[in-house]
Amino acid sequence: VCGVLTETIRPTDTSGELLERLSDAGSTLLQSTLDGIAAGALSPVPQPASRTAPRNAPSRTTRATADWARPMSQGAGPSRYDASQFCPLDRS
């Protein structure tokens, strides 16, 4: 890691607003990081292990199934699939 930035996500942010801020901040960070490396002023440091391992990564142990015998007229798209084993829903 040669450079880091933190951007606060505000409760009123839209995805577009956040994208614009991250794009601006990221391009500035990239330029200053490249300049610092070229000038010999920056040296990479290892990323902390706590920031490299996936946290709460979903595990997939079963696959969703599709009822290919069901006519399209009875519903196309997600209603045609049974993903209950993959993503259980509370059906009570």
ZAPA-358662 format. One line per field, with one value per atom (N, C-alpha, C): atom name; y, z, x; residue number from 1; residue in one letter. Coordinates in steps of 0.05 Angstrom, whole numbers. Layout:
# ZAPA-358662
atom: [CA/...]
v: [Y/...]
w: [Z/...]
u: [X/...]
seq: [NUM/...]
type: [A/...]
***
This chain:
# ZAPA-358662
atom: [N/CA/C/N/CA/C/N/CA/C/N/CA/C/N/CA/C/N/CA/C/N/CA/C/N/CA/C/N/CA/C/N/CA/C/N/CA/C/N/CA/C/N/CA/C/N/CA/C/N/CA/C/N/CA/C/N/CA/C/N/CA/C/N/CA/C/N/CA/C/N/CA/C/N/CA/C/N/CA/C/N/CA/C/N/CA/C/N/CA/C/N/CA/C/N/CA/C/N/CA/C/N/CA/C/N/CA/C/N/CA/C/N/CA/C/N/CA/C/N/CA/C/N/CA/C/N/CA/C/N/CA/C/N/CA/C/N/CA/C/N/CA/C/N/CA/C/N/CA/C/N/CA/C/N/CA/C/N/CA/C/N/CA/C/N/CA/C/N/CA/C/N/CA/C/N/CA/C/N/CA/C/N/CA/C/N/CA/C/N/CA/C/N/CA/C/N/CA/C/N/CA/C/N/CA/C/N/CA/C/N/CA/C/N/CA/C/N/CA/C/N/CA/C/N/CA/C/N/CA/C/N/CA/C/N/CA/C/N/CA/C/N/CA/C/N/CA/C/N/CA/C/N/CA/C/N/CA/C/N/CA/C/N/CA/C/N/CA/C/N/CA/C/N/CA/C/N/CA/C/N/CA/C/N/CA/C/N/CA/C/N/CA/C/N/CA/C/N/CA/C/N/CA/C/N/CA/C/N/CA/C/N/CA/C/N/CA/C/N/CA/C]
v: [-23/0/24/42/66/91/89/112/102/118/111/137/133/155/144/161/154/173/163/180/173/193/188/186/166/163/176/197/212/199/202/189/199/223/235/230/217/211/194/201/182/167/146/131/148/165/183/203/215/234/221/197/183/175/166/159/183/206/230/237/237/243/223/197/177/179/186/189/212/234/258/252/241/235/214/193/172/181/199/208/226/241/258/240/219/200/186/177/163/181/206/224/230/235/241/216/193/168/163/166/161/182/207/227/220/211/204/180/161/137/146/162/172/188/203/220/205/179/163/170/185/193/173/154/134/106/90/61/45/24/8/-5/-7/-22/-44/-67/-88/-79/-88/-82/-99/-88/-104/-129/-151/-176/-173/-156/-152/-139/-127/-114/-130/-154/-170/-194/-205/-229/-221/-236/-230/-233/-214/-215/-220/-238/-244/-251/-264/-273/-295/-292/-313/-340/-361/-387/-400/-413/-426/-456/-469/-497/-512/-499/-512/-493/-504/-487/-483/-461/-457/-475/-482/-500/-485/-493/-482/-503/-496/-515/-510/-524/-520/-530/-547/-557/-537/-517/-497/-479/-475/-458/-429/-416/-387/-371/-380/-365/-364/-383/-383/-365/-352/-334/-338/-317/-318/-306/-308/-296/-309/-294/-305/-323/-318/-334/-363/-367/-393/-410/-397/-410/-415/-436/-441/-438/-416/-410/-414/-427/-429/-443/-462/-475/-456/-439/-421/-396/-386/-361/-365/-378/-383/-358/-359/-337/-345/-326/-332/-332/-355/-358/-361/-352/-355/-334]
w: [0/0/0/-19/-21/-14/-14/-8/1/17/28/29/25/29/42/57/70/61/53/44/61/73/90/72/77/63/80/69/84/80/99/97/72/63/41/14/14/-11/-30/-55/-76/-86/-101/-111/-131/-146/-164/-150/-128/-113/-101/-90/-78/-100/-122/-144/-153/-155/-164/-144/-118/-98/-98/-100/-100/-125/-148/-172/-170/-160/-156/-136/-113/-92/-102/-115/-125/-146/-164/-184/-171/-151/-137/-121/-108/-93/-112/-135/-154/-164/-171/-181/-159/-135/-114/-106/-108/-102/-123/-148/-170/-168/-162/-159/-136/-114/-90/-96/-110/-117/-136/-156/-175/-161/-141/-127/-105/-102/-81/-53/-51/-25/-12/-27/-17/-21/-1/-3/4/-11/-4/23/37/62/59/73/71/82/69/79/104/125/149/142/154/149/155/174/180/157/138/115/90/91/67/66/88/89/84/68/64/90/96/120/112/126/120/91/79/51/50/31/30/21/32/23/8/-13/-30/-28/-14/-11/-29/-38/-56/-80/-100/-123/-126/-137/-143/-165/-166/-187/-204/-229/-247/-255/-256/-265/-295/-311/-340/-352/-338/-349/-345/-329/-324/-348/-359/-383/-377/-397/-393/-387/-397/-392/-362/-347/-318/-303/-318/-304/-314/-322/-331/-309/-313/-295/-268/-247/-220/-210/-219/-209/-219/-240/-251/-237/-220/-206/-177/-167/-138/-126/-114/-101/-71/-62/-33/-18/-31/-17/-17/-37/-40/-22/-22/-8/7/30/43/51/47/54/76/92/112/98/96/81/100/124/143/140]
u: [17/0/18/13/29/13/-13/-30/-57/-69/-96/-113/-138/-157/-182/-195/-220/-242/-264/-286/-311/-323/-346/-371/-387/-412/-434/-445/-465/-493/-510/-537/-553/-547/-561/-548/-525/-510/-526/-525/-535/-510/-515/-492/-476/-490/-476/-458/-468/-453/-428/-432/-409/-389/-399/-381/-364/-377/-363/-341/-348/-327/-305/-311/-290/-273/-285/-270/-250/-260/-242/-220/-227/-207/-188/-198/-181/-161/-170/-151/-129/-137/-117/-97/-108/-91/-72/-82/-65/-42/-49/-28/-7/-16/4/20/8/22/43/36/56/78/71/92/111/99/115/134/124/141/163/156/177/198/191/210/225/217/231/221/200/190/171/161/142/153/148/155/130/125/101/104/82/81/59/63/43/16/-5/-32/-37/-48/-53/-71/-64/-79/-109/-116/-144/-159/-145/-158/-156/-144/-141/-159/-167/-184/-213/-227/-256/-271/-288/-304/-333/-346/-374/-379/-359/-363/-384/-402/-423/-411/-421/-412/-435/-428/-449/-445/-464/-461/-481/-501/-521/-526/-537/-544/-574/-582/-610/-618/-643/-653/-674/-677/-697/-716/-742/-763/-767/-751/-752/-778/-793/-818/-840/-837/-857/-859/-883/-886/-879/-868/-861/-886/-910/-934/-941/-930/-935/-916/-899/-881/-852/-840/-813/-795/-770/-751/-750/-745/-741/-763/-788/-811/-809/-793/-790/-769/-754/-731/-738/-726/-728/-701/-697/-671/-672/-693/-697/-674/-661/-639/-615/-613/-590/-594/-618/-624/-651/-651/-676/-691/-717/-734/-754/-762/-782/-809/-821/-846/-870/-867/-889/-910]
seq: [1/1/1/2/2/2/3/3/3/4/4/4/5/5/5/6/6/6/7/7/7/8/8/8/9/9/9/10/10/10/11/11/11/12/12/12/13/13/13/14/14/14/15/15/15/16/16/16/17/17/17/18/18/18/19/19/19/20/20/20/21/21/21/22/22/22/23/23/23/24/24/24/25/25/25/26/26/26/27/27/27/28/28/28/29/29/29/30/30/30/31/31/31/32/32/32/33/33/33/34/34/34/35/35/35/36/36/36/37/37/37/38/38/38/39/39/39/40/40/40/41/41/41/42/42/42/43/43/43/44/44/44/45/45/45/46/46/46/47/47/47/48/48/48/49/49/49/50/50/50/51/51/51/52/52/52/53/53/53/54/54/54/55/55/55/56/56/56/57/57/57/58/58/58/59/59/59/60/60/60/61/61/61/62/62/62/63/63/63/64/64/64/65/65/65/66/66/66/67/67/67/68/68/68/69/69/69/70/70/70/71/71/71/72/72/72/73/73/73/74/74/74/75/75/75/76/76/76/77/77/77/78/78/78/79/79/79/80/80/80/81/81/81/82/82/82/83/83/83/84/84/84/85/85/85/86/86/86/87/87/87/88/88/88/89/89/89/90/90/90/91/91/91/92/92/92]
type: [V/V/V/C/C/C/G/G/G/V/V/V/L/L/L/T/T/T/E/E/E/T/T/T/I/I/I/R/R/R/P/P/P/T/T/T/D/D/D/T/T/T/S/S/S/G/G/G/E/E/E/L/L/L/L/L/L/E/E/E/R/R/R/L/L/L/S/S/S/D/D/D/A/A/A/G/G/G/S/S/S/T/T/T/L/L/L/L/L/L/Q/Q/Q/S/S/S/T/T/T/L/L/L/D/D/D/G/G/G/I/I/I/A/A/A/A/A/A/G/G/G/A/A/A/L/L/L/S/S/S/P/P/P/V/V/V/P/P/P/Q/Q/Q/P/P/P/A/A/A/S/S/S/R/R/R/T/T/T/A/A/A/P/P/P/R/R/R/N/N/N/A/A/A/P/P/P/S/S/S/R/R/R/T/T/T/T/T/T/R/R/R/A/A/A/T/T/T/A/A/A/D/D/D/W/W/W/A/A/A/R/R/R/P/P/P/M/M/M/S/S/S/Q/Q/Q/G/G/G/A/A/A/G/G/G/P/P/P/S/S/S/R/R/R/Y/Y/Y/D/D/D/A/A/A/S/S/S/Q/Q/Q/F/F/F/C/C/C/P/P/P/L/L/L/D/D/D/R/R/R/S/S/S]
***
